[in-house]
Amino acid sequence: MADSPNCDLKSLSPLQLFEKVTEQGEKVRALKAGKAPKDEIDAAVRMLLSLKLSYKTTTGQDYQAGLPPKDLVLINNGTAKEEDEDLVDPWNVQTSNAKGVDYDKLIVRFGSSKIDTDLINRIERAIGQKPHHFLRRGIFFSHRDMDQVLDAYENKKPFYLYTGRGPSSQAMHVGHLIPFLFTKWLQEVFDVPLVIQLTDDEKYLWKDMTIEKAYEYARENAKDIIACGFDVNKTFIFSDLDYLGTSAGFYKNIVKVQKHVTFNQVKGIFGFTDSDCIGKISFPAIQAAPSFSSSFPQIFNGKDNIQCLIPCAIDQDPYFRMTRDVAPRIGHPKPALLHSVFFPALQGAQTKMSASDPNSSIFLTDTPKQIKTKINKHAFSGGRDTIEEHRKYGGNCEVDVSFMYLTFFLEDDDRLEQLKQAYTSGELLTGELKKVLIETMQPLVAAHQERRKQVTDEIVKQFMTPRKLAFEF
């Protein structure tokens, strides 16, 4: 490698330069840890210093590990927003903060309520067991009317769960599992029906794919969802392209929502323009309809007054703010919601996961070797530039992707806290933290793959056939 960066660096954005410096810093640490020849280490250090100088020249800021450059973020109407104003809508999540989106600000902006200790304790009392670690660790952090759901449950009144998946690719990644793992836990502890919407129609409208491909992805994604362990007697999975044509109740609710939401309202909520196809403009009503029990007469015996609880990532909230506004006007209870944080890309919480970039996340089809390589090579580090600095100052868990992933998937609270203390103090190195993540993710993904192999087309058909579930209404 040359001792100084080439002229191509001049064309890089500040964020790209930041990532170059970070990558080179990790290379220096790896060379030192591997006791490489002195001249090779010296050359890598010179390159690191040169990159840091280019970064400072371009940005006017000194490079700081874990703190990307202050920059402007474009929002979907083409105007600029300051970095502390994160962009969050159903199709875009953008932030320039390495810690990720500021969820406290998002709660205020969206008008939801924080899931606090009192609510978590109330859930524990209601179910008689320790709450899921997603609740204990703030992964599900915000809600709408969860207290009403608990009121209903404590008074022996029924409710049901609704969540969904937009099938944009054949292979799902581990981040896609978060709402399903949590929903499965909710279904088991409350013993309630669950409906899962596969929005293949949405993906056809928004993506460059055929309607046949969107439907194929829906059925493939259904296999990954079923592999999470859902009970076929208590769960109905449906494709919009299938179910909309067979359920009069579902379509009637779509039309009711459509009548009560104006074009100006959907433009304001979703940012639609006059150039968007009419399918996009009408789609929010389709995502709203499963919030109403009368959309599933075969499950709820035609009853239209059973409340719905929706676990989802908070970027889906605009759909359900609209739904909650319409519900009383068409004679239905407002759906309640539980919102999760976003799952970070391997390259950092300020970057975006993409199905077209296999290195942006760990996919459910990855081999143990691919998982190891991705984590070692691409997982953004909160460590220092050198081992000496890391031992002295410690790592930053708030921006370290390996630690973030462990927060999601390592269930042992004591072990997680031990890792946090060791990494923050400098006792645990980045490579060692990555090793813990690799040892956590490899068996998790392998076990999912084994379960998925058992999901036949016939089992998918059972889950996706409209039918009565194991509940009386």
ZADRENTOR-845557 format. One record per residue (C-alpha): x, y, z; residue in one letter; residue number from 1. Coordinates in nm, 4 decimals. Example, Ala and Ser with C-alpha at 12.3 -4.5 7.8 and 13.67 -1.06 7.14 Angstrom:
BEGIN
SITE,1.2300,-0.4500,0.7800,A,1;
SITE,1.3670,-0.1060,0.7140,S,2;
***
This chain:
BEGIN
SITE,0.0000,0.0000,0.0000,M,1;
SITE,0.1280,0.3506,-0.0773,A,2;
SITE,0.2407,0.5706,0.2114,D,3;
SITE,-0.0051,0.8452,0.1285,S,4;
SITE,-0.3603,0.8396,-0.0020,P,5;
SITE,-0.4020,0.8883,-0.3740,N,6;
SITE,-0.5815,1.1747,-0.5408,C,7;
SITE,-0.9056,0.9756,-0.5562,D,8;
SITE,-0.9611,1.0726,-0.1922,L,9;
SITE,-1.0487,1.4235,-0.3061,K,10;
SITE,-1.3689,1.2904,-0.4594,S,11;
SITE,-1.4835,1.1199,-0.1388,L,12;
SITE,-1.7529,1.2630,0.0868,S,13;
SITE,-1.6659,1.3448,0.4498,P,14;
SITE,-1.8490,1.0311,0.5648,L,15;
SITE,-1.6606,0.8131,0.3136,Q,16;
SITE,-1.3311,0.9623,0.4328,L,17;
SITE,-1.4344,0.8932,0.7911,F,18;
SITE,-1.4951,0.5283,0.7023,E,19;
SITE,-1.1547,0.5086,0.5279,K,20;
SITE,-0.9787,0.6346,0.8421,V,21;
SITE,-1.1753,0.3921,1.0593,T,22;
SITE,-1.0902,0.0998,0.8286,E,23;
SITE,-0.7208,0.1899,0.8274,Q,24;
SITE,-0.7193,0.2241,1.2074,G,25;
SITE,-0.8602,-0.1275,1.2364,E,26;
SITE,-0.5910,-0.2521,0.9976,K,27;
SITE,-0.3177,-0.0968,1.2135,V,28;
SITE,-0.4629,-0.2645,1.5228,R,29;
SITE,-0.4786,-0.5996,1.3433,A,30;
SITE,-0.1181,-0.5739,1.2233,L,31;
SITE,0.0046,-0.4909,1.5734,K,32;
SITE,-0.2025,-0.7647,1.7324,A,33;
SITE,-0.0647,-1.0109,1.4767,G,34;
SITE,0.2927,-0.8938,1.5421,K,35;
SITE,0.3503,-0.8090,1.1756,A,36;
SITE,0.6945,-0.6909,1.0569,P,37;
SITE,0.7869,-0.3424,1.1817,K,38;
SITE,0.8184,-0.1889,0.8325,D,39;
SITE,0.4671,-0.3121,0.7421,E,40;
SITE,0.3219,-0.1641,1.0617,I,41;
SITE,0.5097,0.1650,1.0069,D,42;
SITE,0.3736,0.1933,0.6509,A,43;
SITE,0.0179,0.1323,0.7731,A,44;
SITE,0.0577,0.3944,1.0487,V,45;
SITE,0.1882,0.6495,0.7964,R,46;
SITE,-0.1145,0.5813,0.5781,M,47;
SITE,-0.3424,0.6255,0.8821,L,48;
SITE,-0.1838,0.9611,0.9709,L,49;
SITE,-0.2091,1.0750,0.6084,S,50;
SITE,-0.5777,0.9782,0.5928,L,51;
SITE,-0.6460,1.1650,0.9171,K,52;
SITE,-0.4777,1.4740,0.7679,L,53;
SITE,-0.6960,1.4464,0.4529,S,54;
SITE,-1.0014,1.4109,0.6739,Y,55;
SITE,-0.9153,1.7225,0.8716,K,56;
SITE,-0.8383,1.9191,0.5549,T,57;
SITE,-1.1750,1.8216,0.4032,T,58;
SITE,-1.3958,1.8594,0.7102,T,59;
SITE,-1.2121,2.1075,0.9307,G,60;
SITE,-1.2549,1.8552,1.2146,Q,61;
SITE,-1.0112,1.6206,1.3863,D,62;
SITE,-1.0973,1.2543,1.3364,Y,63;
SITE,-1.2641,1.1036,1.6443,Q,64;
SITE,-1.3416,0.7323,1.6561,A,65;
SITE,-1.7143,0.6673,1.6630,G,66;
SITE,-1.8068,1.0288,1.5819,L,67;
SITE,-1.8756,1.0770,1.2096,P,68;
SITE,-1.8473,1.4259,1.0593,P,69;
SITE,-2.1262,1.6732,1.1063,K,70;
SITE,-2.3079,1.6772,0.7787,D,71;
SITE,-2.6405,1.7624,0.6241,L,72;
SITE,-2.8926,1.4861,0.5599,V,73;
SITE,-3.1299,1.5075,0.2644,L,74;
SITE,-3.4935,1.4376,0.3273,I,75;
SITE,-3.7281,1.3082,0.0631,N,76;
SITE,-3.8512,1.6436,-0.0655,N,77;
SITE,-3.4947,1.7448,-0.1515,G,78;
SITE,-3.4444,1.9993,0.1232,T,79;
SITE,-3.1776,1.9733,0.3905,A,80;
SITE,-3.2174,1.8903,0.7541,K,81;
SITE,-2.9630,1.9388,1.0298,E,82;
SITE,-2.8060,1.6238,1.1682,E,83;
SITE,-2.9961,1.6383,1.4979,D,84;
SITE,-3.3215,1.6173,1.3015,E,85;
SITE,-3.3202,1.2506,1.1989,D,86;
SITE,-3.5270,1.1478,0.8971,L,87;
SITE,-3.7658,0.8629,0.9759,V,88;
SITE,-4.0506,0.7531,0.7499,D,89;
SITE,-4.1720,0.4125,0.6242,P,90;
SITE,-3.9135,0.4090,0.3426,W,91;
SITE,-3.6184,0.6103,0.4742,N,92;
SITE,-3.4218,0.6136,0.7969,V,93;
SITE,-3.1298,0.8581,0.7977,Q,94;
SITE,-2.9085,0.9916,1.0723,T,95;
SITE,-2.5512,1.1168,1.0804,S,96;
SITE,-2.5034,1.0201,1.4458,N,97;
SITE,-2.2940,0.7051,1.4983,A,98;
SITE,-2.5107,0.6242,1.8010,K,99;
SITE,-2.8115,0.6055,1.5703,G,100;
SITE,-3.1474,0.7808,1.5781,V,101;
SITE,-3.2322,0.9961,1.8820,D,102;
SITE,-3.5356,0.8010,2.0009,Y,103;
SITE,-3.6293,1.0415,2.2790,D,104;
SITE,-3.6706,1.3171,2.0200,K,105;
SITE,-3.8608,1.0795,1.7944,L,106;
SITE,-4.1105,1.0032,2.0724,I,107;
SITE,-4.1765,1.3755,2.1085,V,108;
SITE,-4.2041,1.4282,1.7326,R,109;
SITE,-4.4390,1.1311,1.6789,F,110;
SITE,-4.6397,1.1939,1.9965,G,111;
SITE,-4.6072,0.8396,2.1340,S,112;
SITE,-4.5279,0.7389,2.4945,S,113;
SITE,-4.2044,0.6035,2.6345,K,114;
SITE,-4.2089,0.2467,2.7653,I,115;
SITE,-4.0980,0.3226,3.1213,D,116;
SITE,-4.0182,0.1064,3.4226,T,117;
SITE,-4.3750,0.1303,3.5520,D,118;
SITE,-4.5179,-0.0122,3.2302,L,119;
SITE,-4.2577,-0.2909,3.2160,I,120;
SITE,-4.3372,-0.3807,3.5781,N,121;
SITE,-4.7081,-0.3845,3.4983,R,122;
SITE,-4.6476,-0.6205,3.2049,I,123;
SITE,-4.4466,-0.8462,3.4381,E,124;
SITE,-4.7311,-0.8548,3.6899,R,125;
SITE,-4.9876,-0.9280,3.4185,A,126;
SITE,-4.7991,-1.2219,3.2637,I,127;
SITE,-4.6392,-1.3524,3.5838,G,128;
SITE,-4.2896,-1.3780,3.4402,Q,129;
SITE,-3.9804,-1.1744,3.3544,K,130;
SITE,-4.0382,-0.9445,3.0543,P,131;
SITE,-3.8548,-1.0128,2.7290,H,132;
SITE,-3.5025,-0.8711,2.7101,H,133;
SITE,-3.6196,-0.6508,2.4204,F,134;
SITE,-3.8345,-0.4688,2.6766,L,135;
SITE,-3.5774,-0.4724,2.9567,R,136;
SITE,-3.3092,-0.3232,2.7290,R,137;
SITE,-3.5241,-0.0606,2.5576,G,138;
SITE,-3.5219,-0.2296,2.2159,I,139;
SITE,-3.8990,-0.1870,2.2254,F,140;
SITE,-3.9021,0.1631,2.3674,F,141;
SITE,-4.2262,0.3406,2.2756,S,142;
SITE,-4.5977,0.2621,2.2748,H,143;
SITE,-4.9481,0.3800,2.2052,R,144;
SITE,-5.2242,0.2599,2.4419,D,145;
SITE,-5.0406,-0.0463,2.5775,M,146;
SITE,-5.2001,0.0381,2.9122,D,147;
SITE,-5.5444,-0.0115,2.7508,Q,148;
SITE,-5.4384,-0.3533,2.6219,V,149;
SITE,-5.3303,-0.4505,2.9724,L,150;
SITE,-5.6627,-0.3220,3.1098,D,151;
SITE,-5.8438,-0.5490,2.8630,A,152;
SITE,-5.6247,-0.8479,2.9454,Y,153;
SITE,-5.6691,-0.8037,3.3203,E,154;
SITE,-6.0465,-0.7848,3.2686,N,155;
SITE,-6.0467,-1.1048,3.0587,K,156;
SITE,-6.1300,-0.9140,2.7391,K,157;
SITE,-5.9740,-1.0434,2.4160,P,158;
SITE,-5.7224,-0.8703,2.1905,F,159;
SITE,-5.5083,-0.9871,1.9002,Y,160;
SITE,-5.1643,-0.9222,1.7515,L,161;
SITE,-5.0831,-0.7917,1.4042,Y,162;
SITE,-4.7412,-0.7443,1.2496,T,163;
SITE,-4.6028,-0.7651,0.8979,G,164;
SITE,-4.3208,-0.7929,0.6516,R,165;
SITE,-4.2553,-0.6193,0.3211,G,166;
SITE,-4.1026,-0.8979,0.1075,P,167;
SITE,-3.8397,-0.7049,-0.0888,S,168;
SITE,-3.5891,-0.9904,-0.1230,S,169;
SITE,-3.5714,-1.3678,-0.1044,Q,170;
SITE,-3.3272,-1.3681,0.1876,A,171;
SITE,-3.4156,-1.1908,0.5108,M,172;
SITE,-3.1452,-1.0633,0.7473,H,173;
SITE,-3.1236,-1.1023,1.1238,V,174;
SITE,-3.2681,-0.7548,1.1802,G,175;
SITE,-3.5920,-0.8670,1.0150,H,176;
SITE,-3.6332,-1.1258,1.2909,L,177;
SITE,-3.6694,-0.8664,1.5694,I,178;
SITE,-4.0449,-0.7957,1.5399,P,179;
SITE,-4.1214,-1.1638,1.4850,F,180;
SITE,-3.9191,-1.2880,1.7826,L,181;
SITE,-4.0895,-1.0323,2.0053,F,182;
SITE,-4.4354,-1.0978,1.8597,T,183;
SITE,-4.3907,-1.4716,1.9169,K,184;
SITE,-4.3105,-1.3999,2.2822,W,185;
SITE,-4.6148,-1.1718,2.3153,L,186;
SITE,-4.8386,-1.4359,2.1578,Q,187;
SITE,-4.7138,-1.7031,2.3970,E,188;
SITE,-4.7378,-1.5023,2.7202,V,189;
SITE,-5.0801,-1.3509,2.6427,F,190;
SITE,-5.2150,-1.6514,2.4437,D,191;
SITE,-5.3828,-1.4506,2.1669,V,192;
SITE,-5.4388,-1.4812,1.7888,P,193;
SITE,-5.1831,-1.3355,1.5501,L,194;
SITE,-5.2176,-1.2125,1.1912,V,195;
SITE,-4.9088,-1.1447,0.9794,I,196;
SITE,-4.9453,-0.9320,0.6663,Q,197;
SITE,-4.7040,-0.9840,0.3752,L,198;
SITE,-4.7237,-0.6631,0.1727,T,199;
SITE,-4.6200,-0.8050,-0.1638,D,200;
SITE,-4.8484,-0.5499,-0.3310,D,201;
SITE,-4.6526,-0.2667,-0.1682,E,202;
SITE,-4.3194,-0.4021,-0.2915,K,203;
SITE,-4.4543,-0.4332,-0.6445,Y,204;
SITE,-4.5707,-0.0698,-0.6317,L,205;
SITE,-4.2471,0.0696,-0.4844,W,206;
SITE,-3.9781,-0.1580,-0.6254,K,207;
SITE,-3.8607,-0.2472,-0.9743,D,208;
SITE,-3.9954,-0.6041,-0.9683,M,209;
SITE,-4.2689,-0.8048,-1.1331,T,210;
SITE,-4.5870,-0.8892,-0.9450,I,211;
SITE,-4.4925,-1.2577,-0.9751,E,212;
SITE,-4.1540,-1.1954,-0.8118,K,213;
SITE,-4.3142,-0.9993,-0.5263,A,214;
SITE,-4.5507,-1.2899,-0.4584,Y,215;
SITE,-4.2628,-1.5406,-0.4754,E,216;
SITE,-4.0664,-1.3377,-0.2192,Y,217;
SITE,-4.3724,-1.3295,0.0069,A,218;
SITE,-4.3927,-1.7089,0.0168,R,219;
SITE,-4.0168,-1.7437,0.0716,E,220;
SITE,-4.0245,-1.4888,0.3536,N,221;
SITE,-4.3199,-1.6756,0.5055,A,222;
SITE,-4.0890,-1.9774,0.5483,K,223;
SITE,-3.8406,-1.7686,0.7478,D,224;
SITE,-4.1236,-1.6289,0.9603,I,225;
SITE,-4.2697,-1.9742,1.0274,I,226;
SITE,-3.9187,-2.0944,1.1224,A,227;
SITE,-3.9306,-1.8546,1.4191,C,228;
SITE,-4.1606,-2.1126,1.5781,G,229;
SITE,-4.5137,-1.9773,1.5397,F,230;
SITE,-4.8090,-2.2033,1.6195,D,231;
SITE,-5.0141,-2.2820,1.3072,V,232;
SITE,-5.3279,-2.3156,1.5221,N,233;
SITE,-5.2972,-1.9578,1.6479,K,234;
SITE,-5.1393,-1.7740,1.3533,T,235;
SITE,-5.2678,-1.6596,1.0136,F,236;
SITE,-5.0113,-1.5386,0.7584,I,237;
SITE,-5.1497,-1.3746,0.4457,F,238;
SITE,-5.0292,-1.2224,0.1223,S,239;
SITE,-5.2159,-0.9064,0.0223,D,240;
SITE,-5.2174,-1.0259,-0.3388,L,241;
SITE,-5.3956,-1.3436,-0.2227,D,242;
SITE,-5.6172,-1.2381,0.0639,Y,243;
SITE,-5.7580,-0.9135,-0.0733,L,244;
SITE,-5.9330,-1.1093,-0.3490,G,245;
SITE,-6.0996,-1.3543,-0.1109,T,246;
SITE,-6.2093,-1.1524,0.1935,S,247;
SITE,-6.5072,-0.9207,0.1659,A,248;
SITE,-6.4496,-0.8015,0.5236,G,249;
SITE,-6.0901,-0.7033,0.4484,F,250;
SITE,-6.1840,-0.5111,0.1347,Y,251;
SITE,-6.4776,-0.3348,0.3012,K,252;
SITE,-6.2459,-0.1987,0.5699,N,253;
SITE,-5.9980,-0.0825,0.3066,I,254;
SITE,-6.2732,0.1125,0.1305,V,255;
SITE,-6.3958,0.2649,0.4588,K,256;
SITE,-6.0448,0.3913,0.5365,V,257;
SITE,-6.0018,0.5216,0.1823,Q,258;
SITE,-6.3243,0.7224,0.2104,K,259;
SITE,-6.2139,0.8910,0.5332,H,260;
SITE,-5.8592,0.9932,0.4345,V,261;
SITE,-5.8070,1.2748,0.1850,T,262;
SITE,-5.5346,1.3058,-0.0767,F,263;
SITE,-5.3957,1.6056,0.1096,N,264;
SITE,-5.3720,1.3988,0.4275,Q,265;
SITE,-5.1729,1.1143,0.2686,V,266;
SITE,-4.9464,1.3666,0.0984,K,267;
SITE,-4.8812,1.5281,0.4346,G,268;
SITE,-4.8269,1.1991,0.6195,I,269;
SITE,-4.6278,1.0069,0.3598,F,270;
SITE,-4.4783,1.2733,0.1349,G,271;
SITE,-4.6514,1.1490,-0.1812,F,272;
SITE,-4.6299,1.3751,-0.4848,T,273;
SITE,-4.8406,1.4222,-0.7960,D,274;
SITE,-4.5935,1.1951,-0.9771,S,275;
SITE,-4.6597,0.8929,-0.7544,D,276;
SITE,-4.8820,0.6210,-0.8962,C,277;
SITE,-5.2314,0.5936,-0.7516,I,278;
SITE,-5.1431,0.2512,-0.6091,G,279;
SITE,-4.9027,0.4118,-0.3629,K,280;
SITE,-5.1612,0.6683,-0.2596,I,281;
SITE,-5.4210,0.3999,-0.1842,S,282;
SITE,-5.1823,0.1517,-0.0201,F,283;
SITE,-5.1884,0.2971,0.3370,P,284;
SITE,-5.5521,0.1852,0.3658,A,285;
SITE,-5.4411,-0.1731,0.2900,I,286;
SITE,-5.1853,-0.1669,0.5710,Q,287;
SITE,-5.4477,-0.0159,0.8014,A,288;
SITE,-5.7168,-0.2805,0.7419,A,289;
SITE,-5.5610,-0.5684,0.9445,P,290;
SITE,-5.5924,-0.3404,1.2521,S,291;
SITE,-5.9671,-0.4175,1.2517,F,292;
SITE,-6.0947,-0.7577,1.3623,S,293;
SITE,-6.3750,-0.7576,1.1037,S,294;
SITE,-6.1060,-0.7941,0.8353,S,295;
SITE,-6.0759,-1.1556,0.9555,F,296;
SITE,-6.4337,-1.2849,0.9993,P,297;
SITE,-6.3164,-1.6461,0.9923,Q,298;
SITE,-6.1002,-1.5822,1.3035,I,299;
SITE,-6.3171,-1.3424,1.5036,F,300;
SITE,-6.6610,-1.4742,1.4088,N,301;
SITE,-6.7536,-1.1428,1.2461,G,302;
SITE,-6.6903,-0.9336,1.5582,K,303;
SITE,-6.5650,-0.5832,1.4879,D,304;
SITE,-6.4810,-0.4584,1.8395,N,305;
SITE,-6.1700,-0.6581,1.9321,I,306;
SITE,-5.8654,-0.4397,1.9913,Q,307;
SITE,-5.5440,-0.4962,1.8013,C,308;
SITE,-5.1842,-0.4650,1.9300,L,309;
SITE,-4.9161,-0.4004,1.6666,I,310;
SITE,-4.5471,-0.4635,1.7413,P,311;
SITE,-4.3389,-0.2915,1.4717,C,312;
SITE,-4.0358,-0.0715,1.4079,A,313;
SITE,-4.1171,0.2940,1.4696,I,314;
SITE,-4.0768,0.3880,1.1017,D,315;
SITE,-4.4154,0.2172,1.0429,Q,316;
SITE,-4.5901,0.4469,1.2910,D,317;
SITE,-4.7163,0.6974,1.0270,P,318;
SITE,-4.9446,0.4246,0.8854,Y,319;
SITE,-5.0979,0.3639,1.2239,F,320;
SITE,-5.1281,0.7279,1.3266,R,321;
SITE,-5.3498,0.7565,1.0213,M,322;
SITE,-5.5324,0.4344,1.1182,T,323;
SITE,-5.5914,0.5513,1.4757,R,324;
SITE,-5.7353,0.8784,1.3465,D,325;
SITE,-5.9799,0.6972,1.1170,V,326;
SITE,-6.0779,0.4048,1.3457,A,327;
SITE,-6.3408,0.5814,1.5643,P,328;
SITE,-6.5033,0.7344,1.2585,R,329;
SITE,-6.5660,0.3933,1.1017,I,330;
SITE,-6.6734,0.2235,1.4244,G,331;
SITE,-6.3561,0.0384,1.5262,H,332;
SITE,-6.1275,0.0567,1.8325,P,333;
SITE,-5.7921,0.2272,1.7790,K,334;
SITE,-5.5034,-0.0175,1.7410,P,335;
SITE,-5.2368,-0.0071,2.0132,A,336;
SITE,-4.8677,-0.0142,1.9205,L,337;
SITE,-4.5300,-0.1204,2.0543,L,338;
SITE,-4.2377,0.0425,1.8701,H,339;
SITE,-3.8886,-0.0987,1.8325,S,340;
SITE,-3.5620,0.0791,1.7605,V,341;
SITE,-3.3908,0.0226,1.4258,F,342;
SITE,-3.1466,-0.2611,1.3750,F,343;
SITE,-2.8086,-0.1124,1.2771,P,344;
SITE,-2.6138,-0.1950,0.9620,A,345;
SITE,-2.2780,-0.3644,1.0172,L,346;
SITE,-2.1033,-0.0493,0.8977,Q,347;
SITE,-2.2627,0.1587,1.1742,G,348;
SITE,-2.5940,0.2929,1.3017,A,349;
SITE,-2.5663,0.5985,1.0724,Q,350;
SITE,-2.5570,0.3802,0.7588,T,351;
SITE,-2.8413,0.1921,0.5908,K,352;
SITE,-2.8881,-0.1810,0.5538,M,353;
SITE,-2.9623,-0.2892,0.2003,S,354;
SITE,-3.0612,-0.6228,0.0494,A,355;
SITE,-2.8424,-0.5293,-0.2474,S,356;
SITE,-2.5347,-0.4991,-0.0209,D,357;
SITE,-2.4653,-0.8410,0.1316,P,358;
SITE,-2.2069,-0.6887,0.3665,N,359;
SITE,-2.4540,-0.4489,0.5305,S,360;
SITE,-2.5982,-0.7194,0.7551,S,361;
SITE,-2.5927,-1.0868,0.8477,I,362;
SITE,-2.8432,-1.2711,0.6310,F,363;
SITE,-3.0348,-1.5801,0.7352,L,364;
SITE,-2.8733,-1.7671,0.4442,T,365;
SITE,-2.5140,-1.6883,0.5529,D,366;
SITE,-2.2703,-1.9695,0.6324,T,367;
SITE,-2.0678,-1.9697,0.9586,P,368;
SITE,-1.7637,-1.8609,0.7560,K,369;
SITE,-1.9530,-1.5712,0.5944,Q,370;
SITE,-2.0792,-1.4570,0.9353,I,371;
SITE,-1.7256,-1.4606,1.0767,K,372;
SITE,-1.5833,-1.2720,0.7775,T,373;
SITE,-1.8578,-1.0081,0.7771,K,374;
SITE,-1.8239,-0.9345,1.1475,I,375;
SITE,-1.4447,-0.9249,1.1461,N,376;
SITE,-1.4211,-0.7175,0.8297,K,377;
SITE,-1.7262,-0.4900,0.8358,H,378;
SITE,-1.8629,-0.4509,1.1909,A,379;
SITE,-1.8065,-0.0868,1.2884,F,380;
SITE,-1.5791,-0.0617,1.5903,S,381;
SITE,-1.5995,0.1677,1.8908,G,382;
SITE,-1.2397,0.0785,1.9727,G,383;
SITE,-0.9340,0.3024,1.9647,R,384;
SITE,-0.6766,0.3338,1.6876,D,385;
SITE,-0.4091,0.1406,1.8750,T,386;
SITE,-0.4079,-0.1295,2.1406,I,387;
SITE,-0.2218,0.1067,2.3726,E,388;
SITE,-0.4917,0.3753,2.3364,E,389;
SITE,-0.7676,0.1178,2.3756,H,390;
SITE,-0.6172,-0.0196,2.6966,R,391;
SITE,-0.5833,0.3349,2.8302,K,392;
SITE,-0.9149,0.4915,2.7217,Y,393;
SITE,-1.1417,0.1940,2.6540,G,394;
SITE,-1.3992,0.1353,2.3788,G,395;
SITE,-1.7289,0.3104,2.3080,N,396;
SITE,-2.0213,0.0659,2.3363,C,397;
SITE,-2.2663,0.3322,2.2179,E,398;
SITE,-2.1290,0.3205,1.8634,V,399;
SITE,-1.9754,-0.0284,1.8495,D,400;
SITE,-2.1908,-0.2441,1.6215,V,401;
SITE,-2.0735,-0.5744,1.7719,S,402;
SITE,-2.1976,-0.4607,2.1117,F,403;
SITE,-2.5221,-0.3302,1.9578,M,404;
SITE,-2.5867,-0.6703,1.7965,Y,405;
SITE,-2.5150,-0.8471,2.1265,L,406;
SITE,-2.7738,-0.6212,2.2918,T,407;
SITE,-3.0295,-0.7720,2.0545,F,408;
SITE,-2.9197,-1.1349,2.0541,F,409;
SITE,-2.7282,-1.2150,2.3748,L,410;
SITE,-3.0011,-1.3020,2.6244,E,411;
SITE,-2.7821,-1.3240,2.9363,D,412;
SITE,-2.8061,-0.9825,3.1096,D,413;
SITE,-2.5091,-1.0488,3.3405,D,414;
SITE,-2.2862,-1.1563,3.0512,R,415;
SITE,-2.3822,-0.8483,2.8481,L,416;
SITE,-2.3041,-0.6156,3.1393,E,417;
SITE,-1.9723,-0.7920,3.1953,Q,418;
SITE,-1.8792,-0.7389,2.8281,L,419;
SITE,-1.9816,-0.3733,2.8478,K,420;
SITE,-1.7649,-0.3090,3.1528,Q,421;
SITE,-1.4666,-0.4946,3.0061,A,422;
SITE,-1.4869,-0.3173,2.6702,Y,423;
SITE,-1.5435,0.0271,2.8225,T,424;
SITE,-1.2476,-0.0180,3.0568,S,425;
SITE,-1.0154,-0.1327,2.7783,G,426;
SITE,-0.9736,-0.4805,2.9216,E,427;
SITE,-1.1588,-0.6337,2.6236,L,428;
SITE,-1.0295,-0.5566,2.2734,L,429;
SITE,-1.2430,-0.5060,1.9615,T,430;
SITE,-1.1323,-0.8366,1.8114,G,431;
SITE,-1.2298,-1.0175,2.1294,E,432;
SITE,-1.5733,-0.8526,2.1333,L,433;
SITE,-1.6240,-0.9484,1.7697,K,434;
SITE,-1.5339,-1.3070,1.8590,K,435;
SITE,-1.8133,-1.3125,2.1194,V,436;
SITE,-2.0587,-1.1845,1.8570,L,437;
SITE,-1.9446,-1.4457,1.6038,I,438;
SITE,-1.9926,-1.7213,1.8629,E,439;
SITE,-2.3413,-1.5829,1.9353,T,440;
SITE,-2.4612,-1.5388,1.5761,M,441;
SITE,-2.3263,-1.8550,1.4127,Q,442;
SITE,-2.5394,-2.1016,1.6146,P,443;
SITE,-2.8417,-1.8682,1.6076,L,444;
SITE,-2.8418,-1.8492,1.2268,V,445;
SITE,-2.7567,-2.2194,1.1865,A,446;
SITE,-3.0483,-2.3191,1.4116,A,447;
SITE,-3.2831,-2.0956,1.2104,H,448;
SITE,-3.1636,-2.2563,0.8862,Q,449;
SITE,-3.2321,-2.6031,1.0263,E,450;
SITE,-3.5854,-2.5050,1.1284,R,451;
SITE,-3.6478,-2.3445,0.7897,R,452;
SITE,-3.5523,-2.6675,0.6122,K,453;
SITE,-3.8464,-2.8318,0.7865,Q,454;
SITE,-4.0943,-2.5732,0.6514,V,455;
SITE,-4.2497,-2.7323,0.3438,T,456;
SITE,-4.4780,-2.5706,0.0873,D,457;
SITE,-4.7631,-2.7630,0.2475,E,458;
SITE,-4.6893,-2.6047,0.5876,I,459;
SITE,-4.6810,-2.2589,0.4259,V,460;
SITE,-5.0204,-2.3351,0.2699,K,461;
SITE,-5.1616,-2.4294,0.6120,Q,462;
SITE,-5.0491,-2.0990,0.7662,F,463;
SITE,-5.1783,-1.8976,0.4693,M,464;
SITE,-5.5210,-2.0610,0.4353,T,465;
SITE,-5.8030,-1.8399,0.5761,P,466;
SITE,-5.9517,-2.0432,0.8606,R,467;
SITE,-6.0739,-2.0457,1.2189,K,468;
SITE,-5.7924,-2.0413,1.4757,L,469;
SITE,-5.7857,-2.2076,1.8184,A,470;
SITE,-5.9876,-1.9320,1.9877,F,471;
SITE,-6.3557,-1.8759,2.0533,E,472;
SITE,-6.5147,-1.5362,1.9885,F,473;
***
